[in-house]
Structure formats: C-alpha cells, structure tokens
Amino acid sequence: MGVLITLPSLWNSQIIIFKGEDDVKDFFIRDSDYYKWIPLSDNRSIQTDWKLVIPDDFVISGFKEVIDDEDGYYESEIWFIGEIK
C-alpha cells in the first residue's frame, strides 16, 4: 500500500493498494512514447522538503511525469511513499 502525491496538482494524488508483487512491478513501468516517469535525482526528497515523518521501512521514490499525447503536453512531479513487499 502507498500514496502517490502529484505536484503541483494535489487533486490528482491517490492511495494505491497492490494485490501482489506483479502489480508493484507493473505499476512502476511507465515508459512509452506518450507517457513516461523519469526518476528524480537522489538529492531530492519530499520528506525533507515537506518535513514529513515517514516510517523507516517505507520506500520514497520521486519521478518527473511527462505526458505528450493528442490532448497536449503535460509535466508534473510525482512521489510514491509506501510499503513495497
């Protein structure tokens, strides 16, 4: 289980419940001509920036989300925080 925080539009954030390991692996594969997640630098941390208290066993991963399709071009920053087991 985890949360996906979308910036700058927090309204697009979501709670995610994975049913199994395959769901977790498939979820993070976002690399097509129209839709990409590009990992952010390890120097970036939403935990530090927002002064969040997050359990040590949670994973924190940041991505630049790029969508380029017939509706237009859109960039955002997304952060996954949660358990991956």
PDB file of N, CA, C and O in Angstrom:
ATOM      1  N   MET A   1       0.848  -1.174   0.000  1.00  0.00           N
ATOM      2  CA  MET A   1       0.000   0.000   0.000  1.00  0.00           C
ATOM      3  C   MET A   1       0.894   1.236   0.000  1.00  0.00           C
ATOM      4  O   MET A   1       2.002   1.223   0.536  1.00  0.00           O
ATOM      5  N   GLY A   2       0.398   2.278  -0.599  1.00  0.00           N
ATOM      6  CA  GLY A   2       1.164   3.507  -0.625  1.00  0.00           C
ATOM      7  C   GLY A   2       0.324   4.672  -1.096  1.00  0.00           C
ATOM      8  O   GLY A   2      -0.855   4.525  -1.421  1.00  0.00           O
ATOM      9  N   VAL A   3       0.945   5.815  -1.127  1.00  0.00           N
ATOM     10  CA  VAL A   3       0.298   7.008  -1.665  1.00  0.00           C
ATOM     11  C   VAL A   3       1.142   7.526  -2.818  1.00  0.00           C
ATOM     12  O   VAL A   3       2.364   7.378  -2.836  1.00  0.00           O
ATOM     13  N   LEU A   4       0.469   8.128  -3.767  1.00  0.00           N
ATOM     14  CA  LEU A   4       1.131   8.763  -4.900  1.00  0.00           C
ATOM     15  C   LEU A   4       0.741  10.231  -4.849  1.00  0.00           C
ATOM     16  O   LEU A   4      -0.409  10.584  -5.109  1.00  0.00           O
ATOM     17  N   ILE A   5       1.699  11.085  -4.515  1.00  0.00           N
ATOM     18  CA  ILE A   5       1.459  12.519  -4.391  1.00  0.00           C
ATOM     19  C   ILE A   5       1.844  13.175  -5.711  1.00  0.00           C
ATOM     20  O   ILE A   5       2.965  13.010  -6.190  1.00  0.00           O
ATOM     21  N   THR A   6       0.914  13.915  -6.292  1.00  0.00           N
ATOM     22  CA  THR A   6       1.137  14.573  -7.571  1.00  0.00           C
ATOM     23  C   THR A   6       1.248  16.081  -7.360  1.00  0.00           C
ATOM     24  O   THR A   6       0.383  16.698  -6.738  1.00  0.00           O
ATOM     25  N   LEU A   7       2.322  16.661  -7.885  1.00  0.00           N
ATOM     26  CA  LEU A   7       2.545  18.101  -7.765  1.00  0.00           C
ATOM     27  C   LEU A   7       2.658  18.712  -9.154  1.00  0.00           C
ATOM     28  O   LEU A   7       3.261  18.081 -10.023  1.00  0.00           O
ATOM     29  N   PRO A   8       2.148  19.833  -9.407  1.00  0.00           N
ATOM     30  CA  PRO A   8       1.572  20.765  -8.449  1.00  0.00           C
ATOM     31  C   PRO A   8       0.100  20.499  -8.130  1.00  0.00           C
ATOM     32  O   PRO A   8      -0.458  21.164  -7.257  1.00  0.00           O
ATOM     33  N   SER A   9      -0.534  19.567  -8.797  1.00  0.00           N
ATOM     34  CA  SER A   9      -1.968  19.338  -8.600  1.00  0.00           C
ATOM     35  C   SER A   9      -2.219  18.212  -7.606  1.00  0.00           C
ATOM     36  O   SER A   9      -2.317  17.048  -7.997  1.00  0.00           O
ATOM     37  N   LEU A  10      -2.321  18.549  -6.333  1.00  0.00           N
ATOM     38  CA  LEU A  10      -2.578  17.534  -5.311  1.00  0.00           C
ATOM     39  C   LEU A  10      -3.888  16.783  -5.546  1.00  0.00           C
ATOM     40  O   LEU A  10      -4.060  15.674  -5.040  1.00  0.00           O
ATOM     41  N   TRP A  11      -4.805  17.369  -6.302  1.00  0.00           N
ATOM     42  CA  TRP A  11      -6.090  16.717  -6.590  1.00  0.00           C
ATOM     43  C   TRP A  11      -5.902  15.413  -7.354  1.00  0.00           C
ATOM     44  O   TRP A  11      -6.778  14.549  -7.315  1.00  0.00           O
ATOM     45  N   ASN A  12      -4.786  15.254  -8.042  1.00  0.00           N
ATOM     46  CA  ASN A  12      -4.516  14.028  -8.795  1.00  0.00           C
ATOM     47  C   ASN A  12      -3.817  12.961  -7.958  1.00  0.00           C
ATOM     48  O   ASN A  12      -3.512  11.883  -8.468  1.00  0.00           O
ATOM     49  N   SER A  13      -3.560  13.242  -6.690  1.00  0.00           N
ATOM     50  CA  SER A  13      -2.918  12.272  -5.807  1.00  0.00           C
ATOM     51  C   SER A  13      -3.867  11.112  -5.538  1.00  0.00           C
ATOM     52  O   SER A  13      -5.080  11.231  -5.706  1.00  0.00           O
ATOM     53  N   GLN A  14      -3.285   9.975  -5.112  1.00  0.00           N
ATOM     54  CA  GLN A  14      -4.115   8.789  -4.903  1.00  0.00           C
ATOM     55  C   GLN A  14      -3.511   7.848  -3.878  1.00  0.00           C
ATOM     56  O   GLN A  14      -2.308   7.868  -3.618  1.00  0.00           O
ATOM     57  N   ILE A  15      -4.374   7.022  -3.302  1.00  0.00           N
ATOM     58  CA  ILE A  15      -3.961   5.924  -2.432  1.00  0.00           C
ATOM     59  C   ILE A  15      -3.958   4.671  -3.294  1.00  0.00           C
ATOM     60  O   ILE A  15      -4.896   4.439  -4.056  1.00  0.00           O
ATOM     61  N   ILE A  16      -2.911   3.864  -3.178  1.00  0.00           N
ATOM     62  CA  ILE A  16      -2.761   2.691  -4.030  1.00  0.00           C
ATOM     63  C   ILE A  16      -2.646   1.446  -3.159  1.00  0.00           C
ATOM     64  O   ILE A  16      -1.870   1.417  -2.203  1.00  0.00           O
ATOM     65  N   ILE A  17      -3.417   0.425  -3.491  1.00  0.00           N
ATOM     66  CA  ILE A  17      -3.326  -0.868  -2.820  1.00  0.00           C
ATOM     67  C   ILE A  17      -2.918  -1.897  -3.868  1.00  0.00           C
ATOM     68  O   ILE A  17      -3.638  -2.127  -4.840  1.00  0.00           O
ATOM     69  N   PHE A  18      -1.758  -2.512  -3.660  1.00  0.00           N
ATOM     70  CA  PHE A  18      -1.257  -3.526  -4.579  1.00  0.00           C
ATOM     71  C   PHE A  18      -1.731  -4.901  -4.125  1.00  0.00           C
ATOM     72  O   PHE A  18      -1.710  -5.202  -2.932  1.00  0.00           O
ATOM     73  N   LYS A  19      -2.158  -5.736  -5.072  1.00  0.00           N
ATOM     74  CA  LYS A  19      -2.618  -7.092  -4.752  1.00  0.00           C
ATOM     75  C   LYS A  19      -1.465  -8.080  -4.651  1.00  0.00           C
ATOM     76  O   LYS A  19      -1.597  -9.119  -4.005  1.00  0.00           O
ATOM     77  N   GLY A  20      -0.354  -7.773  -5.271  1.00  0.00           N
ATOM     78  CA  GLY A  20       0.779  -8.692  -5.241  1.00  0.00           C
ATOM     79  C   GLY A  20       2.009  -8.076  -5.865  1.00  0.00           C
ATOM     80  O   GLY A  20       1.992  -6.931  -6.316  1.00  0.00           O
ATOM     81  N   GLU A  21       3.096  -8.865  -5.886  1.00  0.00           N
ATOM     82  CA  GLU A  21       4.367  -8.366  -6.410  1.00  0.00           C
ATOM     83  C   GLU A  21       4.281  -7.955  -7.874  1.00  0.00           C
ATOM     84  O   GLU A  21       4.906  -6.973  -8.276  1.00  0.00           O
ATOM     85  N   ASP A  22       3.515  -8.693  -8.677  1.00  0.00           N
ATOM     86  CA  ASP A  22       3.393  -8.350 -10.096  1.00  0.00           C
ATOM     87  C   ASP A  22       2.756  -6.978 -10.282  1.00  0.00           C
ATOM     88  O   ASP A  22       3.150  -6.221 -11.169  1.00  0.00           O
ATOM     89  N   ASP A  23       1.767  -6.657  -9.443  1.00  0.00           N
ATOM     90  CA  ASP A  23       1.137  -5.334  -9.515  1.00  0.00           C
ATOM     91  C   ASP A  23       2.151  -4.230  -9.238  1.00  0.00           C
ATOM     92  O   ASP A  23       2.149  -3.190  -9.896  1.00  0.00           O
ATOM     93  N   VAL A  24       3.012  -4.468  -8.259  1.00  0.00           N
ATOM     94  CA  VAL A  24       4.022  -3.469  -7.894  1.00  0.00           C
ATOM     95  C   VAL A  24       4.977  -3.248  -9.062  1.00  0.00           C
ATOM     96  O   VAL A  24       5.228  -2.109  -9.454  1.00  0.00           O
ATOM     97  N   LYS A  25       5.510  -4.338  -9.618  1.00  0.00           N
ATOM     98  CA  LYS A  25       6.464  -4.213 -10.731  1.00  0.00           C
ATOM     99  C   LYS A  25       5.827  -3.518 -11.928  1.00  0.00           C
ATOM    100  O   LYS A  25       6.417  -2.605 -12.506  1.00  0.00           O
ATOM    101  N   ASP A  26       4.622  -3.949 -12.300  1.00  0.00           N
ATOM    102  CA  ASP A  26       3.940  -3.369 -13.458  1.00  0.00           C
ATOM    103  C   ASP A  26       3.590  -1.898 -13.250  1.00  0.00           C
ATOM    104  O   ASP A  26       3.617  -1.114 -14.199  1.00  0.00           O
ATOM    105  N   PHE A  27       3.264  -1.522 -12.024  1.00  0.00           N
ATOM    106  CA  PHE A  27       2.853  -0.155 -11.734  1.00  0.00           C
ATOM    107  C   PHE A  27       3.953   0.855 -12.057  1.00  0.00           C
ATOM    108  O   PHE A  27       3.667   1.943 -12.558  1.00  0.00           O
ATOM    109  N   PHE A  28       5.188   0.509 -11.776  1.00  0.00           N
ATOM    110  CA  PHE A  28       6.288   1.454 -11.933  1.00  0.00           C
ATOM    111  C   PHE A  28       6.889   1.464 -13.338  1.00  0.00           C
ATOM    112  O   PHE A  28       7.819   2.227 -13.601  1.00  0.00           O
ATOM    113  N   ILE A  29       6.378   0.635 -14.239  1.00  0.00           N
ATOM    114  CA  ILE A  29       6.851   0.649 -15.626  1.00  0.00           C
ATOM    115  C   ILE A  29       6.013   1.665 -16.393  1.00  0.00           C
ATOM    116  O   ILE A  29       4.878   1.382 -16.776  1.00  0.00           O
ATOM    117  N   ARG A  30       6.565   2.821 -16.609  1.00  0.00           N
ATOM    118  CA  ARG A  30       5.882   3.922 -17.305  1.00  0.00           C
ATOM    119  C   ARG A  30       6.847   4.509 -18.322  1.00  0.00           C
ATOM    120  O   ARG A  30       7.463   5.548 -18.079  1.00  0.00           O
ATOM    121  N   ASP A  31       6.974   3.848 -19.446  1.00  0.00           N
ATOM    122  CA  ASP A  31       7.927   4.308 -20.452  1.00  0.00           C
ATOM    123  C   ASP A  31       7.393   4.002 -21.847  1.00  0.00           C
ATOM    124  O   ASP A  31       7.674   2.947 -22.417  1.00  0.00           O
ATOM    125  N   SER A  32       6.629   4.928 -22.378  1.00  0.00           N
ATOM    126  CA  SER A  32       6.131   4.792 -23.747  1.00  0.00           C
ATOM    127  C   SER A  32       6.394   6.109 -24.478  1.00  0.00           C
ATOM    128  O   SER A  32       6.933   7.050 -23.896  1.00  0.00           O
ATOM    129  N   ASP A  33       6.018   6.169 -25.731  1.00  0.00           N
ATOM    130  CA  ASP A  33       6.201   7.409 -26.491  1.00  0.00           C
ATOM    131  C   ASP A  33       5.346   8.548 -25.944  1.00  0.00           C
ATOM    132  O   ASP A  33       5.675   9.719 -26.132  1.00  0.00           O
ATOM    133  N   TYR A  34       4.250   8.208 -25.268  1.00  0.00           N
ATOM    134  CA  TYR A  34       3.283   9.216 -24.830  1.00  0.00           C
ATOM    135  C   TYR A  34       3.291   9.465 -23.322  1.00  0.00           C
ATOM    136  O   TYR A  34       2.773  10.479 -22.854  1.00  0.00           O
ATOM    137  N   TYR A  35       3.877   8.545 -22.571  1.00  0.00           N
ATOM    138  CA  TYR A  35       3.757   8.612 -21.121  1.00  0.00           C
ATOM    139  C   TYR A  35       5.035   8.077 -20.488  1.00  0.00           C
ATOM    140  O   TYR A  35       5.398   6.920 -20.704  1.00  0.00           O
ATOM    141  N   LYS A  36       5.726   8.919 -19.701  1.00  0.00           N
ATOM    142  CA  LYS A  36       6.986   8.497 -19.086  1.00  0.00           C
ATOM    143  C   LYS A  36       7.062   8.945 -17.630  1.00  0.00           C
ATOM    144  O   LYS A  36       6.545   9.996 -17.254  1.00  0.00           O
ATOM    145  N   TRP A  37       7.721   8.119 -16.825  1.00  0.00           N
ATOM    146  CA  TRP A  37       8.136   8.507 -15.493  1.00  0.00           C
ATOM    147  C   TRP A  37       9.656   8.489 -15.497  1.00  0.00           C
ATOM    148  O   TRP A  37      10.265   7.447 -15.735  1.00  0.00           O
ATOM    149  N   ILE A  38      10.266   9.629 -15.238  1.00  0.00           N
ATOM    150  CA  ILE A  38      11.717   9.753 -15.217  1.00  0.00           C
ATOM    151  C   ILE A  38      12.141   9.937 -13.757  1.00  0.00           C
ATOM    152  O   ILE A  38      11.720  10.901 -13.118  1.00  0.00           O
ATOM    153  N   PRO A  39      12.972   9.025 -13.213  1.00  0.00           N
ATOM    154  CA  PRO A  39      13.370   9.139 -11.805  1.00  0.00           C
ATOM    155  C   PRO A  39      14.026  10.489 -11.512  1.00  0.00           C
ATOM    156  O   PRO A  39      14.842  10.982 -12.290  1.00  0.00           O
ATOM    157  N   LEU A  40      13.652  11.071 -10.376  1.00  0.00           N
ATOM    158  CA  LEU A  40      14.267  12.320  -9.927  1.00  0.00           C
ATOM    159  C   LEU A  40      15.606  12.024  -9.263  1.00  0.00           C
ATOM    160  O   LEU A  40      15.865  10.894  -8.847  1.00  0.00           O
ATOM    161  N   SER A  41      16.434  13.019  -9.168  1.00  0.00           N
ATOM    162  CA  SER A  41      17.741  12.896  -8.532  1.00  0.00           C
ATOM    163  C   SER A  41      17.588  12.412  -7.090  1.00  0.00           C
ATOM    164  O   SER A  41      16.630  12.764  -6.402  1.00  0.00           O
ATOM    165  N   ASP A  42      18.546  11.601  -6.646  1.00  0.00           N
ATOM    166  CA  ASP A  42      18.544  11.144  -5.254  1.00  0.00           C
ATOM    167  C   ASP A  42      18.742  12.297  -4.277  1.00  0.00           C
ATOM    168  O   ASP A  42      18.493  12.146  -3.081  1.00  0.00           O
ATOM    169  N   ASN A  43      19.188  13.445  -4.775  1.00  0.00           N
ATOM    170  CA  ASN A  43      19.356  14.628  -3.923  1.00  0.00           C
ATOM    171  C   ASN A  43      18.023  15.253  -3.539  1.00  0.00           C
ATOM    172  O   ASN A  43      17.959  16.045  -2.600  1.00  0.00           O
ATOM    173  N   ARG A  44      16.954  14.906  -4.258  1.00  0.00           N
ATOM    174  CA  ARG A  44      15.620  15.444  -3.984  1.00  0.00           C
ATOM    175  C   ARG A  44      14.914  14.559  -2.967  1.00  0.00           C
ATOM    176  O   ARG A  44      15.078  13.339  -2.990  1.00  0.00           O
ATOM    177  N   SER A  45      14.133  15.157  -2.080  1.00  0.00           N
ATOM    178  CA  SER A  45      13.395  14.385  -1.085  1.00  0.00           C
ATOM    179  C   SER A  45      12.159  15.154  -0.642  1.00  0.00           C
ATOM    180  O   SER A  45      12.262  16.236  -0.063  1.00  0.00           O
ATOM    181  N   ILE A  46      10.993  14.587  -0.919  1.00  0.00           N
ATOM    182  CA  ILE A  46       9.762  15.209  -0.439  1.00  0.00           C
ATOM    183  C   ILE A  46       9.714  15.155   1.087  1.00  0.00           C
ATOM    184  O   ILE A  46       9.120  16.023   1.725  1.00  0.00           O
ATOM    185  N   GLN A  47      10.337  14.139   1.664  1.00  0.00           N
ATOM    186  CA  GLN A  47      10.373  14.021   3.118  1.00  0.00           C
ATOM    187  C   GLN A  47      11.101  15.215   3.729  1.00  0.00           C
ATOM    188  O   GLN A  47      10.639  15.778   4.722  1.00  0.00           O
ATOM    189  N   THR A  48      12.218  15.600   3.156  1.00  0.00           N
ATOM    190  CA  THR A  48      12.975  16.752   3.644  1.00  0.00           C
ATOM    191  C   THR A  48      12.263  18.059   3.315  1.00  0.00           C
ATOM    192  O   THR A  48      12.122  18.929   4.174  1.00  0.00           O
ATOM    193  N   ASP A  49      11.815  18.194   2.066  1.00  0.00           N
ATOM    194  CA  ASP A  49      11.178  19.440   1.627  1.00  0.00           C
ATOM    195  C   ASP A  49       9.933  19.772   2.436  1.00  0.00           C
ATOM    196  O   ASP A  49       9.710  20.931   2.787  1.00  0.00           O
ATOM    197  N   TRP A  50       9.122  18.762   2.733  1.00  0.00           N
ATOM    198  CA  TRP A  50       7.860  18.986   3.445  1.00  0.00           C
ATOM    199  C   TRP A  50       7.960  18.679   4.942  1.00  0.00           C
ATOM    200  O   TRP A  50       6.975  18.802   5.671  1.00  0.00           O
ATOM    201  N   LYS A  51       9.159  18.277   5.398  1.00  0.00           N
ATOM    202  CA  LYS A  51       9.382  17.931   6.809  1.00  0.00           C
ATOM    203  C   LYS A  51       8.407  16.836   7.266  1.00  0.00           C
ATOM    204  O   LYS A  51       7.766  16.951   8.311  1.00  0.00           O
ATOM    205  N   LEU A  52       8.313  15.769   6.452  1.00  0.00           N
ATOM    206  CA  LEU A  52       7.405  14.660   6.734  1.00  0.00           C
ATOM    207  C   LEU A  52       8.073  13.635   7.647  1.00  0.00           C
ATOM    208  O   LEU A  52       9.279  13.405   7.562  1.00  0.00           O
ATOM    209  N   VAL A  53       7.281  13.029   8.511  1.00  0.00           N
ATOM    210  CA  VAL A  53       7.741  11.907   9.321  1.00  0.00           C
ATOM    211  C   VAL A  53       7.215  10.645   8.642  1.00  0.00           C
ATOM    212  O   VAL A  53       6.007  10.421   8.583  1.00  0.00           O
ATOM    213  N   ILE A  54       8.130   9.827   8.132  1.00  0.00           N
ATOM    214  CA  ILE A  54       7.772   8.637   7.365  1.00  0.00           C
ATOM    215  C   ILE A  54       8.493   7.448   7.995  1.00  0.00           C
ATOM    216  O   ILE A  54       9.686   7.540   8.285  1.00  0.00           O
ATOM    217  N   PRO A  55       7.788   6.328   8.213  1.00  0.00           N
ATOM    218  CA  PRO A  55       8.443   5.149   8.796  1.00  0.00           C
ATOM    219  C   PRO A  55       9.680   4.730   7.993  1.00  0.00           C
ATOM    220  O   PRO A  55       9.705   4.842   6.767  1.00  0.00           O
ATOM    221  N   ASP A  56      10.698   4.248   8.700  1.00  0.00           N
ATOM    222  CA  ASP A  56      11.960   3.870   8.060  1.00  0.00           C
ATOM    223  C   ASP A  56      11.802   2.762   7.031  1.00  0.00           C
ATOM    224  O   ASP A  56      12.592   2.683   6.090  1.00  0.00           O
ATOM    225  N   ASP A  57      10.792   1.897   7.191  1.00  0.00           N
ATOM    226  CA  ASP A  57      10.634   0.778   6.259  1.00  0.00           C
ATOM    227  C   ASP A  57       9.799   1.143   5.028  1.00  0.00           C
ATOM    228  O   ASP A  57       9.536   0.276   4.195  1.00  0.00           O
ATOM    229  N   PHE A  58       9.383   2.389   4.896  1.00  0.00           N
ATOM    230  CA  PHE A  58       8.659   2.840   3.704  1.00  0.00           C
ATOM    231  C   PHE A  58       9.656   3.257   2.620  1.00  0.00           C
ATOM    232  O   PHE A  58      10.753   3.736   2.908  1.00  0.00           O
ATOM    233  N   VAL A  59       9.249   3.063   1.391  1.00  0.00           N
ATOM    234  CA  VAL A  59      10.037   3.479   0.233  1.00  0.00           C
ATOM    235  C   VAL A  59       9.561   4.862  -0.203  1.00  0.00           C
ATOM    236  O   VAL A  59       8.362   5.140  -0.188  1.00  0.00           O
ATOM    237  N   ILE A  60      10.491   5.725  -0.589  1.00  0.00           N
ATOM    238  CA  ILE A  60      10.158   7.041  -1.137  1.00  0.00           C
ATOM    239  C   ILE A  60      10.830   7.140  -2.503  1.00  0.00           C
ATOM    240  O   ILE A  60      12.053   7.051  -2.612  1.00  0.00           O
ATOM    241  N   SER A  61      10.018   7.324  -3.540  1.00  0.00           N
ATOM    242  CA  SER A  61      10.554   7.429  -4.899  1.00  0.00           C
ATOM    243  C   SER A  61       9.919   8.621  -5.595  1.00  0.00           C
ATOM    244  O   SER A  61       8.698   8.770  -5.586  1.00  0.00           O
ATOM    245  N   GLY A  62      10.738   9.463  -6.193  1.00  0.00           N
ATOM    246  CA  GLY A  62      10.242  10.629  -6.916  1.00  0.00           C
ATOM    247  C   GLY A  62      10.461  10.488  -8.412  1.00  0.00           C
ATOM    248  O   GLY A  62      11.478   9.955  -8.856  1.00  0.00           O
ATOM    249  N   PHE A  63       9.486  10.978  -9.192  1.00  0.00           N
ATOM    250  CA  PHE A  63       9.551  10.892 -10.647  1.00  0.00           C
ATOM    251  C   PHE A  63       9.064  12.187 -11.281  1.00  0.00           C
ATOM    252  O   PHE A  63       8.205  12.879 -10.736  1.00  0.00           O
ATOM    253  N   LYS A  64       9.624  12.497 -12.436  1.00  0.00           N
ATOM    254  CA  LYS A  64       9.058  13.534 -13.300  1.00  0.00           C
ATOM    255  C   LYS A  64       8.133  12.790 -14.253  1.00  0.00           C
ATOM    256  O   LYS A  64       8.566  11.893 -14.977  1.00  0.00           O
ATOM    257  N   GLU A  65       6.870  13.162 -14.252  1.00  0.00           N
ATOM    258  CA  GLU A  65       5.889  12.536 -15.139  1.00  0.00           C
ATOM    259  C   GLU A  65       5.742  13.402 -16.384  1.00  0.00           C
ATOM    260  O   GLU A  65       5.513  14.608 -16.286  1.00  0.00           O
ATOM    261  N   VAL A  66       5.874  12.787 -17.546  1.00  0.00           N
ATOM    262  CA  VAL A  66       5.735  13.505 -18.814  1.00  0.00           C
ATOM    263  C   VAL A  66       4.660  12.814 -19.637  1.00  0.00           C
ATOM    264  O   VAL A  66       4.756  11.623 -19.934  1.00  0.00           O
ATOM    265  N   ILE A  67       3.636  13.577 -20.002  1.00  0.00           N
ATOM    266  CA  ILE A  67       2.570  13.075 -20.865  1.00  0.00           C
ATOM    267  C   ILE A  67       2.572  13.941 -22.116  1.00  0.00           C
ATOM    268  O   ILE A  67       2.489  15.167 -22.037  1.00  0.00           O
ATOM    269  N   ASP A  68       2.669  13.297 -23.257  1.00  0.00           N
ATOM    270  CA  ASP A  68       2.681  14.004 -24.537  1.00  0.00           C
ATOM    271  C   ASP A  68       1.799  13.218 -25.503  1.00  0.00           C
ATOM    272  O   ASP A  68       2.256  12.288 -26.167  1.00  0.00           O
ATOM    273  N   ASP A  69       0.529  13.609 -25.567  1.00  0.00           N
ATOM    274  CA  ASP A  69      -0.413  12.884 -26.428  1.00  0.00           C
ATOM    275  C   ASP A  69      -1.282  13.860 -27.209  1.00  0.00           C
ATOM    276  O   ASP A  69      -0.982  15.052 -27.268  1.00  0.00           O
ATOM    277  N   GLU A  70      -2.348  13.361 -27.802  1.00  0.00           N
ATOM    278  CA  GLU A  70      -3.204  14.205 -28.647  1.00  0.00           C
ATOM    279  C   GLU A  70      -3.880  15.339 -27.873  1.00  0.00           C
ATOM    280  O   GLU A  70      -4.329  16.316 -28.473  1.00  0.00           O
ATOM    281  N   ASP A  71      -3.953  15.213 -26.545  1.00  0.00           N
ATOM    282  CA  ASP A  71      -4.559  16.270 -25.729  1.00  0.00           C
ATOM    283  C   ASP A  71      -3.568  17.362 -25.347  1.00  0.00           C
ATOM    284  O   ASP A  71      -3.963  18.400 -24.815  1.00  0.00           O
ATOM    285  N   GLY A  72      -2.274  17.136 -25.615  1.00  0.00           N
ATOM    286  CA  GLY A  72      -1.275  18.146 -25.304  1.00  0.00           C
ATOM    287  C   GLY A  72      -0.099  17.593 -24.533  1.00  0.00           C
ATOM    288  O   GLY A  72       0.048  16.383 -24.358  1.00  0.00           O
ATOM    289  N   TYR A  73       0.731  18.508 -24.078  1.00  0.00           N
ATOM    290  CA  TYR A  73       1.950  18.172 -23.345  1.00  0.00           C
ATOM    291  C   TYR A  73       1.767  18.586 -21.896  1.00  0.00           C
ATOM    292  O   TYR A  73       1.307  19.693 -21.619  1.00  0.00           O
ATOM    293  N   TYR A  74       2.128  17.692 -20.954  1.00  0.00           N
ATOM    294  CA  TYR A  74       1.928  17.962 -19.540  1.00  0.00           C
ATOM    295  C   TYR A  74       3.090  17.369 -18.755  1.00  0.00           C
ATOM    296  O   TYR A  74       3.498  16.236 -19.006  1.00  0.00           O
ATOM    297  N   GLU A  75       3.622  18.134 -17.804  1.00  0.00           N
ATOM    298  CA  GLU A  75       4.657  17.650 -16.897  1.00  0.00           C
ATOM    299  C   GLU A  75       4.196  17.847 -15.467  1.00  0.00           C
ATOM    300  O   GLU A  75       3.552  18.842 -15.138  1.00  0.00           O
ATOM    301  N   SER A  76       4.534  16.886 -14.623  1.00  0.00           N
ATOM    302  CA  SER A  76       4.279  17.023 -13.195  1.00  0.00           C
ATOM    303  C   SER A  76       5.362  16.262 -12.446  1.00  0.00           C
ATOM    304  O   SER A  76       6.186  15.571 -13.044  1.00  0.00           O
ATOM    305  N   GLU A  77       5.343  16.401 -11.150  1.00  0.00           N
ATOM    306  CA  GLU A  77       6.263  15.670 -10.288  1.00  0.00           C
ATOM    307  C   GLU A  77       5.408  14.755  -9.430  1.00  0.00           C
ATOM    308  O   GLU A  77       4.406  15.188  -8.861  1.00  0.00           O
ATOM    309  N   ILE A  78       5.798  13.500  -9.337  1.00  0.00           N
ATOM    310  CA  ILE A  78       5.032  12.568  -8.512  1.00  0.00           C
ATOM    311  C   ILE A  78       5.971  11.872  -7.528  1.00  0.00           C
ATOM    312  O   ILE A  78       7.136  11.603  -7.821  1.00  0.00           O
ATOM    313  N   TRP A  79       5.421  11.598  -6.366  1.00  0.00           N
ATOM    314  CA  TRP A  79       6.171  10.935  -5.306  1.00  0.00           C
ATOM    315  C   TRP A  79       5.374   9.738  -4.819  1.00  0.00           C
ATOM    316  O   TRP A  79       4.196   9.863  -4.482  1.00  0.00           O
ATOM    317  N   PHE A  80       6.022   8.569  -4.781  1.00  0.00           N
ATOM    318  CA  PHE A  80       5.422   7.383  -4.187  1.00  0.00           C
ATOM    319  C   PHE A  80       6.008   7.225  -2.799  1.00  0.00           C
ATOM    320  O   PHE A  80       7.225   7.266  -2.618  1.00  0.00           O
ATOM    321  N   ILE A  81       5.129   7.044  -1.814  1.00  0.00           N
ATOM    322  CA  ILE A  81       5.557   6.795  -0.438  1.00  0.00           C
ATOM    323  C   ILE A  81       4.756   5.602   0.055  1.00  0.00           C
ATOM    324  O   ILE A  81       3.526   5.635   0.047  1.00  0.00           O
ATOM    325  N   GLY A  82       5.441   4.549   0.483  1.00  0.00           N
ATOM    326  CA  GLY A  82       4.693   3.408   0.990  1.00  0.00           C
ATOM    327  C   GLY A  82       5.517   2.152   1.144  1.00  0.00           C
ATOM    328  O   GLY A  82       6.745   2.159   1.058  1.00  0.00           O
ATOM    329  N   GLU A  83       4.787   1.062   1.377  1.00  0.00           N
ATOM    330  CA  GLU A  83       5.384  -0.251   1.558  1.00  0.00           C
ATOM    331  C   GLU A  83       5.402  -0.987   0.230  1.00  0.00           C
ATOM    332  O   GLU A  83       4.409  -0.998  -0.498  1.00  0.00           O
ATOM    333  N   ILE A  84       6.517  -1.589  -0.074  1.00  0.00           N
ATOM    334  CA  ILE A  84       6.599  -2.459  -1.246  1.00  0.00           C
ATOM    335  C   ILE A  84       7.129  -3.792  -0.741  1.00  0.00           C
ATOM    336  O   ILE A  84       8.302  -3.923  -0.391  1.00  0.00           O
ATOM    337  N   LYS A  85       6.241  -4.774  -0.711  1.00  0.00           N
ATOM    338  CA  LYS A  85       6.634  -6.106  -0.198  1.00  0.00           C
ATOM    339  C   LYS A  85       6.241  -7.164  -1.168  1.00  0.00           C
ATOM    340  O   LYS A  85       6.482  -8.346  -0.924  1.00  0.00           O
TER     341      LYS A  85
END
